[in-house]
Amino acid sequence: MRRPTIHIIGAGLGGLAAAVKLSQAPAAVIVHEAARQAGGRCRSFFDETINATIDNGNHLLLSGNRAALAYLEAIGARGELTGPSRCEIAFADMATNERWTIRPNEGPLPWWLFVEGRRTPGVRLVDYFGALRLFWASRRAKVSDAMMCSGRISCFMLSK
């Protein structure tokens, strides 16, 4: 009896993770990719317009992303992760040239939100409350459906 063939369309992180997981199944796995390289939107490229290298896609991996960490473990790359000793996330608004760094604390309670200098400039503590609705959202809900989309933090969270 012939082994079934599973075709995966796209060699982005989702397609690659599916291929690794399915490689344990009793089936042949074929990954199809239109681009010249794997990785999907997670890649860097040189933009001649601004004379700079642009990192495109998700280059921030949080410790709670168990699926991504399991994928890295499966391909033997977990030890390749590098990062800062503490969480600091730098942002830049290219339209205003404003730059800031968010510095969340460790642990489950987000006390860093109470310190104005550690959160997004111009955002008040109360502006973060709209994100609380995410805790009660269904797993299939889009972020824009689950939380209020008004105010600077909501627009920031959805568009950046």
C-alpha positions in Angstrom: 0.0 0.0 0.0 1.3 3.4 -1.0 2.0 6.0 1.7 -0.3 9.0 1.5 1.3 12.4 0.5 0.6 15.5 2.5 1.1 18.8 0.6 1.9 21.9 2.7 1.4 25.2 0.9 3.9 27.8 2.1 7.3 27.5 3.9 6.6 30.2 6.4 6.9 29.4 10.1 3.5 27.8 10.2 4.2 25.6 7.1 7.6 24.6 8.4 6.2 23.8 11.9 3.4 21.7 10.3 6.0 19.8 8.1 8.2 19.0 11.2 5.1 17.8 13.1 3.8 15.7 10.2 7.2 14.2 9.5 6.4 11.8 12.3 3.3 10.6 10.6 3.3 7.6 8.2 3.0 9.8 5.2 5.2 11.7 2.7 5.4 15.4 3.3 6.0 17.9 0.5 6.3 21.6 1.2 5.6 24.1 -1.6 6.9 27.6 -1.5 6.6 30.4 -4.1 9.5 32.4 -2.8 13.2 31.6 -3.2 13.7 31.1 0.5 11.7 29.6 3.4 10.6 31.7 6.4 7.6 33.5 5.1 7.4 37.0 6.4 10.2 36.4 8.9 13.1 37.7 6.9 15.4 40.7 6.5 15.9 42.7 3.3 17.8 45.8 2.3 15.5 48.7 1.5 17.3 51.1 -0.9 14.7 53.8 -0.4 15.8 54.4 3.2 19.2 52.8 2.9 18.6 50.4 5.7 18.1 46.7 6.4 14.5 46.0 7.4 13.5 43.1 9.7 10.1 41.9 8.4 7.8 39.7 10.3 7.8 38.5 13.8 11.3 38.8 15.3 10.0 38.9 18.9 9.4 35.6 20.6 7.8 35.7 24.0 8.2 32.9 26.6 4.5 32.1 26.5 4.6 31.2 22.8 4.7 27.4 23.6 4.1 26.4 20.0 7.0 28.3 18.6 9.3 27.1 21.4 8.2 23.5 20.7 9.0 24.0 17.0 12.5 25.3 17.9 13.0 22.3 20.2 11.9 19.9 17.5 14.4 21.2 14.9 17.2 21.4 17.5 17.4 25.2 17.5 16.1 26.1 21.0 19.7 26.8 22.1 20.1 29.3 19.3 17.7 31.8 20.8 19.4 35.0 21.9 18.0 38.0 23.7 18.4 40.5 26.4 18.7 39.5 30.1 15.5 41.3 30.8 12.5 42.2 28.7 12.9 45.5 26.8 11.0 46.1 23.6 12.1 49.1 21.5 9.6 50.8 19.2 9.9 53.5 16.6 7.1 55.5 15.0 8.4 56.3 11.5 5.8 58.9 10.9 6.7 61.0 13.9 10.3 59.7 14.5 9.2 59.1 18.1 11.1 56.3 19.8 10.4 54.5 23.1 11.1 51.3 25.0 8.6 49.3 26.9 10.0 47.5 29.9 7.6 45.0 31.3 8.4 43.3 34.7 8.8 39.6 35.3 5.9 37.8 36.9 2.2 37.6 36.3 1.2 41.0 37.7 1.9 43.9 35.2 3.1 46.5 37.8 5.2 48.2 35.1 2.0 49.7 33.7 1.9 51.9 36.8 5.2 53.5 35.9 4.7 56.1 33.2 8.2 55.9 31.8 7.9 52.1 31.2 4.9 52.2 29.0 4.0 53.7 25.6 4.3 57.5 25.6 1.0 59.4 25.9 -0.8 56.3 27.1 -2.6 56.5 30.4 -3.0 53.5 32.7 -6.7 53.4 32.0 -6.0 53.1 28.3 -4.7 49.6 28.9 -8.0 48.4 30.4 -9.5 47.8 26.9 -7.1 44.9 26.5 -8.6 43.1 29.5 -11.4 41.9 27.3 -8.9 39.6 25.6 -8.9 37.4 28.7 -12.6 36.5 28.1 -12.5 36.3 24.3 -13.1 33.0 22.5 -10.1 31.3 21.0 -11.4 32.1 17.5 -12.0 35.8 18.2 -9.9 38.4 16.4 -8.1 41.0 18.6 -10.2 43.7 16.9 -13.4 41.9 17.8 -12.4 41.2 21.4 -11.2 44.7 22.5 -12.2 48.3 22.1 -10.5 49.8 19.1 -10.4 53.4 20.2 -7.8 55.3 22.0 -4.0 55.3 21.4 -3.2 51.9 22.9 -5.8 50.0 21.0 -4.8 51.5 17.7 -1.2 51.0 18.6 -1.7 47.3 19.5 -3.6 46.6 16.3 -1.5 48.5 13.8 2.1 48.1 14.9 
